[in-house]
């Protein structure tokens, strides 16, 4: 399952809100695109609120204010183990030319 492409532009306000929580940043960290989930309509649902178990984020180019990315979230895997459901999903961002700029893979667990 995959979301529609969503265009997300990094704004100064997004960075300032991030820095309120994590402190002043010399450059945006690879985990920064995780806030893009606010702007993406994910079509699958979880029975209860998921817990973020693991994440891996890789940026192929530096992220900066004013840059826009076409973002897609893919539900890669769903597994049930006992009472728990494990979801693996990937958030991938492409620049306007179509090259992959970042990939964030999250593992979520739901009871």
Order of alpha helices (4+ residues) and beta strands (2+ residues): beta-alpha-beta-beta-beta-beta
